[in-house]
Amino acid sequence: MTKLTQPTTAEMRERHDADDIKIIGELSPLEMRMSLKQAHKHRGILLDRLEAADNEASTLALSLWRRHYKKDSPVFELCDSVAGIISQIDNMSAGISNSLEAAESKVNHLRKVRAMHFGLKLKAEAKLEAANAEIREFQEALDEQAKELEMANRVVAEAGRKEYKYQAGNP
């Protein structure tokens, strides 16, 4: 008769081969009782793991909801099963991912608009500088003409004084 020992949790995780499974009809009454005890212990371990998974998944789902969805969806209830909660987490994660992609798209668009604006600003500044240069040149030409006109007025005034003196008999 084979002596059965209770496997550790690590050993239970490693058992995946079909050779480890015996058909119930092949077990002796003692082996059957031992198998039932092992199954009961294994069931307890699995229930503990399920409870831990449920707690972790619930905490994560509620955290995601509070941080990203509470404002837009104030009413939220967790699903009854761990699989349902994981599905909720998956859906919220997908929504967050879509929101991030949309935000990245907006940021990229704004960067392009900013670059275009900067380029247009540089062009406008260059045109403004060119216009200011033309205005300075025009002002310099006007100043030069004003000097010439002032000189011409002096010449005319001087000529007028000389003619007045001539007419008055003073050469």
RODO-2510 file (C-alpha; in nm, 4 decimals, decimal comma):
residues 171
     n   res          X          Y          Z
     1     m     0,0000     0,0000     0,0000
     2     t     0,1262     0,3442    -0,0922
     3     k     0,1669     0,5883     0,1900
     4     l     0,0232     0,9312     0,1030
     5     t     0,1614     1,2533     0,2465
     6     q    -0,0071     1,5877     0,2300
     7     p     0,1549     1,8028    -0,0373
     8     t     0,2775     2,1532     0,0347
     9     t     0,1308     2,4519    -0,1439
    10     a     0,4342     2,4657    -0,3720
    11     e     0,3940     2,0975    -0,4576
    12     m     0,0253     2,1502    -0,5311
    13     r     0,1160     2,4273    -0,7752
    14     e     0,3632     2,2024    -0,9544
    15     r     0,1166     1,9184    -1,0091
    16     h    -0,0079     1,9554    -1,3614
    17     d     0,0569     1,6154    -1,5091
    18     a    -0,2334     1,3809    -1,5803
    19     d    -0,0311     1,0982    -1,4193
    20     d    -0,0860     1,2595    -1,0768
    21     i    -0,4619     1,2114    -1,0987
    22     k    -0,6024     0,8741    -0,9901
    23     i    -0,9441     0,7521    -1,0783
    24     i    -1,1637     0,7292    -0,7676
    25     g    -1,2387     0,3613    -0,8297
    26     e    -0,8675     0,2779    -0,7997
    27     l    -0,8346     0,4280    -0,4487
    28     s    -0,8553     0,2253    -0,1279
    29     p    -1,0829     0,3544     0,1507
    30     l    -0,7776     0,4956     0,3336
    31     e    -0,6501     0,6625     0,0189
    32     m    -1,0016     0,7920    -0,0426
    33     r    -1,0153     0,9517     0,3067
    34     m    -0,6665     1,0983     0,2599
    35     s    -0,7645     1,2307    -0,0815
    36     l    -1,0770     1,3888     0,0624
    37     k    -0,8718     1,5507     0,3403
    38     q    -0,6231     1,6785     0,0819
    39     a    -0,9055     1,7987    -0,1382
    40     h    -1,0657     1,9757     0,1586
    41     k    -0,7332     2,1366     0,2536
    42     h    -0,6684     2,2288    -0,1109
    43     r    -1,0209     2,3739    -0,1293
    44     g    -0,9450     2,5895     0,1752
    45     i    -0,6243     2,7127     0,0173
    46     l    -0,8075     2,7918    -0,3066
    47     l    -1,0837     2,9729    -0,1174
    48     d    -0,8213     3,1787     0,0681
    49     r    -0,6574     3,2674    -0,2613
    50     l    -0,9945     3,3503    -0,4147
    51     e    -1,0759     3,5795    -0,1219
    52     a    -0,7361     3,7498    -0,1502
    53     a    -0,7854     3,7909    -0,5275
    54     d    -1,1351     3,9298    -0,4686
    55     n    -1,0012     4,1821    -0,2146
    56     e    -0,7142     4,2932    -0,4384
    57     a    -0,9332     4,3178    -0,7499
    58     s    -1,2026     4,5087    -0,5554
    59     t    -0,9470     4,7532    -0,4166
    60     l    -0,7974     4,8116    -0,7608
    61     a    -1,1356     4,8520    -0,9311
    62     l    -1,2587     5,1004    -0,6700
    63     s    -0,9311     5,2916    -0,6869
    64     l    -0,9539     5,3197    -1,0675
    65     w    -1,3176     5,4278    -1,0450
    66     r    -1,2479     5,6933    -0,7782
    67     r    -0,9498     5,8348    -0,9633
    68     h    -1,0792     5,8325    -1,3200
    69     y    -1,4576     5,7833    -1,3356
    70     k    -1,6286     5,9038    -1,0158
    71     k    -1,6889     6,2545    -1,1523
    72     d    -1,8562     6,1341    -1,4735
    73     s    -2,0139     5,8150    -1,3317
    74     p    -2,0943     5,8742    -0,9642
    75     v    -2,2799     5,5436    -0,9228
    76     f    -2,0594     5,2335    -0,9337
    77     e    -2,1043     4,8807    -0,8057
    78     l    -1,8556     4,5961    -0,8130
    79     c    -1,9539     4,2765    -0,9888
    80     d    -2,0328     3,9681    -0,7792
    81     s    -1,7421     3,7579    -0,9038
    82     v    -1,3673     3,8044    -0,9281
    83     a    -1,3926     3,7441    -1,3037
    84     g    -1,6555     4,0203    -1,3268
    85     i    -1,4397     4,2615    -1,1244
    86     i    -1,1409     4,1840    -1,3465
    87     s    -1,3618     4,2566    -1,6472
    88     q    -1,4562     4,5919    -1,4909
    89     i    -1,0878     4,6681    -1,4336
    90     d    -1,0144     4,5751    -1,7949
    91     n    -1,2909     4,8043    -1,9213
    92     m    -1,1773     5,0954    -1,7035
    93     s    -0,8152     5,0425    -1,8101
    94     a    -0,9185     5,0458    -2,1748
    95     g    -1,1106     5,3691    -2,1162
    96     i    -0,8115     5,5259    -1,9444
    97     s    -0,5884     5,4135    -2,2296
    98     n    -0,8274     5,5676    -2,4832
    99     s    -0,8385     5,8895    -2,2806
   100     l    -0,4591     5,9014    -2,2700
   101     e    -0,4375     5,8462    -2,6454
   102     a    -0,6902     6,1253    -2,7036
   103     a    -0,4964     6,3560    -2,4689
   104     e    -0,1683     6,2720    -2,6437
   105     s    -0,3330     6,3442    -2,9774
   106     k    -0,4536     6,6836    -2,8509
   107     v    -0,1089     6,7646    -2,7119
   108     n     0,0539     6,6731    -3,0448
   109     h    -0,2012     6,8877    -3,2298
   110     l    -0,1356     7,1798    -2,9959
   111     r     0,2388     7,1381    -3,0479
   112     k     0,1862     7,1540    -3,4251
   113     v    -0,0365     7,4619    -3,3901
   114     r     0,2210     7,6213    -3,1602
   115     a     0,4994     7,5482    -3,4102
   116     m     0,2887     7,6947    -3,6930
   117     h     0,2095     7,9979    -3,4778
   118     f     0,5762     8,0429    -3,3969
   119     g     0,6649     8,0151    -3,7667
   120     l     0,3973     8,2677    -3,8602
   121     k     0,5158     8,4960    -3,5808
   122     l     0,8724     8,4784    -3,7135
   123     k     0,7506     8,5580    -4,0671
   124     a     0,5391     8,8460    -3,9390
   125     e     0,8318     8,9823    -3,7364
   126     a     1,0564     8,9571    -4,0436
   127     k     0,7976     9,1420    -4,2556
   128     l     0,7544     9,4020    -3,9831
   129     e     1,1293     9,4534    -3,9628
   130     a     1,1450     9,4889    -4,3424
   131     a     0,8604     9,7436    -4,3311
   132     n     1,0345     9,9320    -4,0495
   133     a     1,3550     9,9365    -4,2546
   134     e     1,1618    10,0826    -4,5498
   135     i     1,0050    10,3408    -4,3188
   136     r     1,3490    10,4359    -4,1839
   137     e     1,4817    10,4700    -4,5407
   138     f     1,1784    10,6808    -4,6363
   139     q     1,2235    10,8953    -4,3226
   140     e     1,5920    10,9450    -4,4069
   141     a     1,4951    11,0449    -4,7608
   142     l     1,2347    11,2872    -4,6200
   143     d     1,4909    11,4293    -4,3775
   144     e     1,7329    11,4745    -4,6675
   145     q     1,4646    11,6454    -4,8751
   146     a     1,3725    11,8635    -4,5774
   147     k     1,7370    11,9736    -4,5490
   148     e     1,7473    12,0446    -4,9225
   149     l     1,4210    12,2379    -4,8977
   150     e     1,5512    12,4347    -4,6002
   151     m     1,8675    12,5116    -4,7959
   152     a     1,6609    12,6112    -5,0997
   153     n     1,4462    12,8370    -4,8772
   154     r     1,7635    13,0021    -4,7444
   155     v     1,8876    13,0533    -5,0946
   156     v     1,5515    13,1985    -5,1971
   157     a     1,5437    13,4153    -4,8833
   158     e     1,8978    13,5335    -4,9470
   159     a     1,8124    13,6029    -5,3089
   160     g     1,5012    13,7919    -5,1968
   161     r     1,7067    14,0073    -4,9585
   162     k     1,9574    14,0854    -5,2277
   163     e     1,6822    14,1854    -5,4687
   164     y     1,5150    14,3989    -5,2006
   165     k     1,8395    14,5726    -5,1341
   166     y     1,8871    14,6226    -5,5067
   167     q     1,5416    14,7683    -5,5476
   168     a     1,5895    14,9871    -5,2479
   169     g     1,9094    15,1162    -5,4004
   170     n     2,1431    14,9428    -5,1717
   171     p     2,3760    14,7246    -5,3717
***
